[in-house]
Each structure stands twice: as structure tokens, then as C-alpha cells.
Amino acid sequence: MAKIDLTIENEGRKRTIQRVRERNIIIPTFAQMKNPQLIPNKIKEELKTIGLWDINPRNLFRITWKNEPVSKGGGYGKVNYLELPHELTGTPARIVVLVGKWFPTGAHKVGAAFGCLVPRLVTGQFDPTKQKAVWPSTGNYCRGGAYDSALLACSSIAILPEGMSKERFEWLSKIAGEVIATPGSESNVKEIFDKCWELRKSGEDMMIFNQFDEFGNYLWHYEVTGHAMEEVLMEVMGSSDKYRGMASATGSAGTIASGDYMKQLFPESKICASEALQCPTLLENGFGAHRIEGIGDKHVPWIHNVKNTDLVVAIDDEAVVNISRLFNEKAGRAFLVKQGVPENFVTKLDLLGFSGISNVLSAIKMAKYYEMGENDIVLTVLTDSMELYQSRLKEMHEEYGEYSELDAAAHFARYLKGVSTDNMVELTYADRRRVHNLKYYTWVEQQGKTYEEIQQQWYERNYWVDIRNQVDEIDHLIEDFNREVGLI
């Protein structure tokens, strides 16, 4: 069945209402996350004294793309975004990026986790007085899940590969009830799934919120990130401009759902899915390991609407890690200014984390492949910022030494100006079906999904529409829940 289960469990719901009443918790609706002007003034006043990352339940109302870009006490404004200068991208196309740093935890994954947890919470299916919330992830999602759990008075278990950045583990150790490091790095997703099966068999009362198969992840990005993209586009698009599409790493296939939303508005637009060249799963049924933290791979997520994907590109992780130095080292920034990149923009380059750099490179490849001009617009997303990768910069500095102008010149020429249309494919119907069929090996053979539903995902016309149409129902459930709690 292609819907989020919204069955009411009355006993669990009663206990949950009592818990959130005791903890002074109010839950925002999807409508409020899209449009913070709908948030009660009383809550806005409270937020003026609360830090962006504070463990305070009012920060649930900061799960939006529209936070004022300050670390404490901010209000709301327009969607945070940047337009990249042509001097940097090497293409005349207009590449516009949504900025994820100004979410709590510094990444938009708090929204994806909210979309998975809250429907189960307000229906009583998940009982925070008895159960633990388990967050399997390659990094930011388990951080978002642990954070949302803390705000919603839920015990949590965060699961992520042992090779992820030190910043993630240090922060999680203070927020999550338990942190489990699984073998491998970014690309070792199966090991995370294996740990989930081990936990299921342990007998402990818990609920696993797997971002790769939870439709709440898809729905949150379709509805909230999709609307944010629409608003940014309406702000930047001139009368002679044309929206050509969006690019995103597939990751858990949450963010790329915003492309589905945009394609409803602009049916001729394209959706570009990207992955690491070192692990070209979609491109050539390949496998491997890579260093682009935050994008996952070696399988096709259950919630990826592959039939709506137009283009697959693979990004070299060497490009990503070296561009991170170009964008953040003093010599790199000075070189970019010499190349004509506006200095006031160069100072903002730390807003691009590893996956953000990868997304930008994907957008550039997309623009070059379709020979886009100065009136063509491509959108993408910066999931997080370099704030979460400072240890990686330090490691590279220790391994490769001082970053020089010569290094900057080489990296700029090779990895930005040299972006080409290799390692990419425009998908035919048969290509899409090939990628979709890869789901079988992970989800039907290993994870307990059914053959019937994998066929429904491909052939049933309303499969994805039925999920998208649940937003209003979820909002009504949240509103009813808040009324019974009695804090509004």
C-alpha cells in the first residue's frame, strides 16, 4: 500500500499526549513549515531567546527553509538561497542553491526525520513513554532524528558508519541516547540495515525510522522543500527566463522528491540524480566506496520515484574534497577572487558542505549537457555546510600540507572549469526501468518488501500521488493532537 499509515492507536496516543503536555511541547504543521507566518506570535516571541541548535521544543518551529540566518534568536524571512556566479561555475546557466545550514543541527535532515516521526507520534503508533526511536543513517539523518527525538521527549538510538566525520560523532554523543557505529564509510549502507535487523531481533521495544523506505521523508521534501524551490524560482526568474530542472544526489531519495513537486508545475523540467563516480550504482549497476559524506549508495532507495528521473550523473569524490579546500583555504579563496569571483560571494563558500559541492557539480554537468544559456535556471540544494567537516579539512592539511595558489589554480581548472559531460546518461524508459528493478535485490530479497508493491511503484498510476495527497490529513492530525494537549 503506497500510503503512510495514519491509523489511530488510542492508548499510545493518550500516553503521548500526556508526555508532550508535561514537557511543554507543541508540534508544527507542514503548512507552518512552508509558511512560518502561520506560526502563533507567542511562539515567535519565545524563539527570540532560543539558540538555533538548542534542545528546546520550540525549535520544532525552526524546521523550515525560512529561518533568519543567525545562530540565536532569529525570526523568519524568505527562503535562504544563493545564486552562483558564472565566474565560479563556468557555465552561463543560472545555478541557484537552497541553503541548509540554517536549520537546527545545520542540515535539512531534521525535516526529513520530522516527516517520518511525527505522523507515528500523533497517531499513537509510536509511544515515547515505552519505545525508542532508531535512526539508521549515513550521517545527517540520524543527527536530525536524534535532535527531533530530544525535542519531542523520545529516547533515541543513532546508527551511522564509523568512517563518518568526527563532528557528527561528537555532537551525537551529547544528544542521542545511544550511538552505534557500523563498519565502513559513507557507502556501507547494508551494514546499517543489518544492524537494524539485529536490533529488531533483540526484543527491545523500539521503532526503526529508516529514511530509505519511510515515505514521510519523501513527503516532507516534496511538500516543504518543493514549495521552497518554487518560492526561490519565483523570486529569481525573469520574464525571459526558463526553469530547466533540479539536480540532487539520490542519497535517501528524500531531497530529490522536491523535483517531483517542481515537475508538477513545470512538466518539461528535468530531474537529475547524482551519485559518486567511485560507486556508480545508478549509472552502471556498480559498487565501491567514496568520500562524499551524506549521499549514501550501493542501492536504490525504496522511496525513489525512479520513473520521474531524467538524468544520472556521477561525481568524482576527488573533485569534491579538493574543491572543499579551494573554497575554504585562504589561498584558495584569494585565487578565486583573482579569477573574478565576487569577493562578497567567496566569503559565503563555507555554506557548501561535501554533498552540497557534489550537488553543484551535478547541476553544472546538467547545464553543460543540455547546452543551457543565460536564461536557463537550474536549482539544487546545500544539505549542510563546512561547519560539519572542519576535521576533514584538518586531515587534508596534515596529509597534503599547506594549500598554495598553485594547488588552487590546478583544482579550479580541473574540477570547476573542467567539468565535462562524461560519466552521465540521459535515461530512456528502459534505463529507468533498469534502475527501478535494482530495488528488488535490496528491498524484496533483503528487507521484506513485496514483489507486488515493487510492481505497483512502477505500474500503478496513482502510487506516488496517493502519498503526496496525505499532507492535509497529517496536518489535521497534528492540529487535533495539539488541541488535546491544550498548550496553544
Rosetta blueprint (number, residue, H / E / L):
1 M L
2 A L
3 K L
4 I L
5 D L
6 L L
7 T L
8 I L
9 E L
10 N H
11 E H
12 G H
13 R H
14 K H
15 R H
16 T H
17 I H
18 Q H
19 R H
20 V H
21 R H
22 E H
23 R L
24 N L
25 I L
26 I L
27 I L
28 P L
29 T L
30 F H
31 A H
32 Q H
33 M H
34 K H
35 N L
36 P H
37 Q H
38 L H
39 I L
40 P L
41 N H
42 K H
43 I H
44 K H
45 E H
46 E H
47 L H
48 K L
49 T L
50 I L
51 G E
52 L L
53 W L
54 D L
55 I L
56 N L
57 P H
58 R H
59 N H
60 L H
61 F H
62 R H
63 I L
64 T L
65 W L
66 K L
67 N E
68 E L
69 P L
70 V L
71 S L
72 K E
73 G L
74 G L
75 G L
76 Y E
77 G L
78 K L
79 V L
80 N L
81 Y E
82 L E
83 E E
84 L E
85 P L
86 H H
87 E H
88 L H
89 T H
90 G L
91 T L
92 P L
93 A L
94 R E
95 I E
96 V E
97 V E
98 L E
99 V E
100 G L
101 K L
102 W L
103 F L
104 P H
105 T H
106 G H
107 A L
108 H L
109 K H
110 V H
111 G H
112 A H
113 A H
114 F H
115 G H
116 C H
117 L H
118 V H
119 P H
120 R H
121 L H
122 V H
123 T H
124 G L
125 Q L
126 F L
127 D L
128 P L
129 T L
130 K L
131 Q L
132 K E
133 A E
134 V E
135 W E
136 P E
137 S L
138 T L
139 G L
140 N H
141 Y H
142 C H
143 R H
144 G H
145 G H
146 A H
147 Y H
148 D H
149 S H
150 A H
151 L H
152 L L
153 A L
154 C L
155 S E
156 S E
157 I E
158 A E
159 I E
160 L E
161 P E
162 E L
163 G L
164 M L
165 S L
166 K H
167 E H
168 R H
169 F H
170 E H
171 W H
172 L H
173 S H
174 K H
175 I H
176 A L
177 G L
178 E E
179 V E
180 I E
181 A E
182 T E
183 P L
184 G L
185 S L
186 E L
187 S L
188 N L
189 V H
190 K H
191 E H
192 I H
193 F H
194 D H
195 K H
196 C H
197 W H
198 E H
199 L H
200 R H
201 K L
202 S L
203 G L
204 E L
205 D L
206 M E
207 M E
208 I E
209 F L
210 N L
211 Q L
212 F L
213 D L
214 E L
215 F H
216 G H
217 N H
218 Y H
219 L H
220 W H
221 H H
222 Y H
223 E H
224 V H
225 T H
226 G H
227 H H
228 A H
229 M H
230 E H
231 E H
232 V H
233 L H
234 M H
235 E H
236 V H
237 M L
238 G L
239 S L
240 S L
241 D L
242 K E
243 Y E
244 R E
245 G E
246 M E
247 A E
248 S E
249 A E
250 T L
251 G L
252 S L
253 A L
254 G L
255 T L
256 I L
257 A H
258 S H
259 G H
260 D H
261 Y H
262 M H
263 K H
264 Q H
265 L H
266 F L
267 P L
268 E L
269 S L
270 K E
271 I E
272 C E
273 A E
274 S E
275 E E
276 A E
277 L L
278 Q L
279 C L
280 P L
281 T H
282 L H
283 L H
284 E H
285 N L
286 G L
287 F L
288 G L
289 A L
290 H L
291 R L
292 I L
293 E L
294 G L
295 I L
296 G L
297 D L
298 K L
299 H L
300 V L
301 P L
302 W L
303 I L
304 H L
305 N L
306 V H
307 K H
308 N H
309 T L
310 D L
311 L E
312 V E
313 V E
314 A E
315 I E
316 D L
317 D H
318 E H
319 A H
320 V H
321 V H
322 N H
323 I H
324 S H
325 R H
326 L H
327 F H
328 N H
329 E L
330 K H
331 A H
332 G H
333 R H
334 A H
335 F H
336 L H
337 V H
338 K H
339 Q L
340 G L
341 V L
342 P L
343 E H
344 N H
345 F H
346 V H
347 T L
348 K L
349 L H
350 D H
351 L H
352 L L
353 G L
354 F H
355 S H
356 G H
357 I H
358 S H
359 N H
360 V H
361 L H
362 S H
363 A H
364 I H
365 K H
366 M H
367 A H
368 K H
369 Y H
370 Y L
371 E L
372 M L
373 G L
374 E L
375 N L
376 D E
377 I E
378 V E
379 L E
380 T E
381 V E
382 L E
383 T L
384 D L
385 S L
386 M H
387 E H
388 L H
389 Y L
390 Q H
391 S H
392 R H
393 L H
394 K H
395 E H
396 M H
397 H H
398 E H
399 E H
400 Y H
401 G L
402 E L
403 Y L
404 S L
405 E H
406 L H
407 D H
408 A H
409 A H
410 A H
411 H H
412 F H
413 A H
414 R H
415 Y H
416 L H
417 K H
418 G L
419 V L
420 S L
421 T L
422 D L
423 N L
424 M E
425 V E
426 E E
427 L L
428 T L
429 Y H
430 A H
431 D H
432 R H
433 R H
434 R H
435 V H
436 H H
437 N H
438 L L
439 K H
440 Y H
441 Y H
442 T H
443 W H
444 V H
445 E L
446 Q L
447 Q L
448 G L
449 K L
450 T L
451 Y H
452 E H
453 E H
454 I H
455 Q H
456 Q H
457 Q H
458 W H
459 Y H
460 E L
461 R L
462 N L
463 Y H
464 W H
465 V H
466 D H
467 I H
468 R H
469 N L
470 Q L
471 V H
472 D H
473 E H
474 I H
475 D H
476 H H
477 L H
478 I H
479 E H
480 D H
481 F H
482 N H
483 R H
484 E H
485 V H
486 G L
487 L L
488 I L
